[in-house]
Amino acid sequence: SSDVCSSDLEIKTFHDSATWTLSHIAYDAETKDAVIIDPVLDLDTIGWRTHTDSLQLLDAFIAEHGLNVHYILDTHIHADHLSGMQYLKDKYQAKLVINKAITIVQETFKDVFNMASDADGHEFDVLVSDGDTLTAGSLNFKVLHLPGHTPACTGFHIENAVFTGDALFIPDIGTGRCDFPKGSASDLFNSVTTKLYSLPDDTRVFPGHDYPGDHRDLRMETTIGESKADNVDLPASRDKEGYIKFMEDRDKTLPLPRLIYQGVQVNMAAGQLPKAESNGAQYLKIPIYNDK
């Protein structure tokens, strides 16, 4: 994990090696006001048990620094891990935040899982829109709607830091894929170039994942300037038509995320596991597609 300091703003990042997820705690060192971004509920995919090791790392840090957690922010509906939102809501009485376009995601996927869903986002406490300000005590986050990877992708901008979720990664990883239902390379191009690349070059970028290989160590942050110069998918010099073709060709080669069905059905309900059935057990639904 890493620390960043700007005035009284501090950012602590935690890395979940099982899903390559980066979770962040942004807090004011003086007032102790804090928010948590993209927490992970651990899932054993052999025994199908959840556990809270990753969340307990956050707990220990919160306790050590005496933080007052106001909000849990999900940058989007994750397809590669379960959100730890509910555990943190119960523990800290913090409100759950997502973009109001969550309703598009819920409407899209409720048929996939044959779920009875109102598709109105009621599972979350606060539905935000582009340009909103989210106030957490002394902290003020500007909401940046960043559709393209998913319709509800959102960045949260505070002082000289922006949390970009899966819209923008470390430069050698690029941008999020755009081939999920209601994804759009055209939308993601607009999101990154107009909303993110218009921020000052020295703005620190905290993405939702990193995928280090043998060639380099884990990186937890980059900058807008570095992204504009070196992002492998979308440098500032790439035109929209070129980006769309590049992404559509690349995304065709990618496998589905390992936990897309488990993750989406839990996360679009704000990290709530399915209700127990008559025998007391909870079940995840996995659709099976037969080749004709």
N, C-alpha and C positions, 0 to 999 in steps of 0.2 A: 504494500500500500504506500501511498505517497502523500505529502503535505504541500500545500500551496498557500502563500499568504499574500493578501493585498489589503492594505489598511487593516481593518479588523475582520475582514472576510477570510475565513480559512476553509480549505477544501480537503477532505480526507477521502481517498479512493481505495476501494477494496476490490480485489480480483478473485473471481470464482473460477478456479482452474477447470472444473468439470464442464462449464458452459462458456468459458472465455468472456464472461460478463464482467463489466466494470460498474460497481455500485458506488454512489458518491454521497457523502454527508457534507452539506454546505452550512457553515455556521458562523455566527458573529462571536469572536473570542471574548468580547467584553460583555455583551448582553446575554450570551448563551442561547440565543434564538437559533433554531436549526430546521432544515428540511432534509429529507432523505430521497434520493433519486434512484430508481430502478433496483430495488432490493430483490434478493433471490431466496426463494424457498427451495431447499435442496430436495432432490428426488432421486431415490435409488431405482434405477430402471431395470433391475433384475428382480428384486423382491417387491418392487412397487410400494415403497414406503417413503413418506416425506420425513425430513428431519431439518433441524434448525441451526446446524453448525455455522452456516454463513451469517444468519441473522444474529446469532449470539456474539459474533465478532463486532457487529454494529452495536449491540447492547453494551458490550464491555467498553467501547469507545465513548458511547453516550454517557455511561455512568462515570467513567474516568474524568470527563470534561464537564459533567453536570449540565448537559444540554437539555433545552426545552424544545422538543420536536413538535412543530406546528402542522406540517404537511408531509405526506408521502406522495411523491410525484412519479408517475409512470410516463415515460416519453412516448410509449405506444403499446399496442398489444403484442407482447413478445411471443415468438414462435420457437424459441430455443431454451426457455426455462420457465418455471413457475414463478409468479410474482409473490414476494413475501409481504405484500401490502397488509393482508388481514392480521397477521401476527403482530405487526407494528402498530396497526390501528388499535387492536385490543390492548396492547401493552402501554402505549403512550397517549391514547385517546386523540390521536392525530387524524386529520381529515385526509381522505384519498382524492387525488387530483388526476384528471386526464382531460384530453381535448374533447370538446363536445361532438366531434366527428366520430367518436366511439360508437355512436348510434349506427353509422354506416357499416362499421365492422360487425356489430352485433346483428344487423339486418342481413348482412352477407352470409354470416356463418351459422345463423340459427337453423337454416335449412340443412346445412352440411351435417349437423348433429341432431336434427329433428327435435330441436329444443323448443319448449314453450318459453318465449322471451318477449318482453315488451319492447325490446330494442330501443329503450329510452335513456339508457345510461344511469338508471336509478341506483345501481350497485355502488356507484362512486358518490362522493360527497360534494365535489366541486367540479363542474364542467367548464373549462376555459376556452376562450376564443382568441384568435390572432390579435395581438396588440393589448390584451388585458395585462394588468399588473396584479401580481399575486403578492400580498403583503404578509410576511411571517415575522411579527414583532418588528425588529429593526432592519430586516431584510426585505428587499423589493425586487421581485423577479419579473422581467418582461416576458410575456408569452409570445413565442414565434411559431406559428403553424407551419410545419415543414412536410406537407404531404408528398407522396411519391413512393417511398418504401411501403407504407400503408397510408390509408386516408387520414388517420388520426395522429400521425407522427408530429411531435412537438419539441421545440427547443426551449430552454429556459435561460434567459440572459440576465446576469447580475454583475454589476461593475465591469471588471475586465475579464469575465469568464462566461462561457456559454456551454451548456450541456446539450449535446446534439443527438443523443440516442443513436439510432442506426442510420440517420441521414448522412452523417459525415464522420469518417473514421480517421485513424492515423494515415498519413499520405500514402504509404506503400500498400495499404489495404483498400483505400478508395472510398466508395459510397455504398449505401445499402442496395441490395438487389431490388428489382422493381417488378418481379413477375408473380407476386402474390395477388389474390383477388382484389380488384380495385387499386392495384399498384400502377404506377405510371412513371416511366423514365422522363417524359416531358414535364410532369409535375415536379419531379425531384430536381431536375435541372433548374427550374424556376425557383424552387425553394432554396437551393444552395446558392445560386448566383445572385438572387435579389435579396434574400433575407440574411444569409450568413456572410457572403463575400462582401457585403456592404458594411460589415462591422470593421473597426480599426484592425490593422494588420497584427497588432500585438495582443489582440484578444486571445485568451487561452481557451482552447477547445478541449472539452472532456467528453469523449465518445462513450457509447454504451458497451462496446466490446473492443478487445484487441486480440489478434491471432498471431502471436510471435512464432517464428519457425526456428530452424537451426541457424538461420542467418542473422538473427538479432534477438535481443532480450525484450521482455514485455515493455510496452510503452503505455502510459496512462493519459498522456495529454500531448497536444500539438498546438499550433497557433493558426489563426486565419491566414496570416501571411505565408506560412509554410504550406498550408493547404492550397492556396491559390497558385503557388509556384510549382508544387511537387505532387499534388494528389494524382494518383495513377489513373483514376477514372475521370475525374473532373477538375483539371487545372483551369485556371481562369481563362486560359488561351483557347480552350476547346469550345467549338460552337455547338448549338443545341442539336442540330441535325446529326453531327458526328457523335455526340454523346448518346443520343437515342439509339442509333444503329449499333454502337459499341456495346451498350448495355443489353439490348435485345439479343444480340449474338452471344454475349457472355452468359446471360442468365439462362439461356437454353441448355447450357452445359452443367448447371448446378443441380445437385440433388436437393430434395426437400429437407428442411431442417429436421433433425432427429426427433424433436419433441413438438412438432407443429400441431398435431391433433390434441395432445395432452395440454400443451401450453395455451393454445388459443381458447379452448373451452373453459379453462380455469381463469385465464387472465381477462377475458372479456366480461367475467363476473367479478372483477376486482380481486382476483386471487382467491375467491371462495371455491373450495372443493365441492363437488356435487353433493346434494343432500343424501343422507343415508337412506337406504331402502329398508324394506320391512324386516330384513334380517340384521339390521344395524350396520351393514357394510356400505362403503361408498365405492362407486364405479365410474371409471372414465370410459367414454365411448370412442371407439376407433372405427371409422367407416372402412369397409373392405370393398375394393373395386376389382371386379373380375374382367379379364380380357375376354371380349366376345370372340 
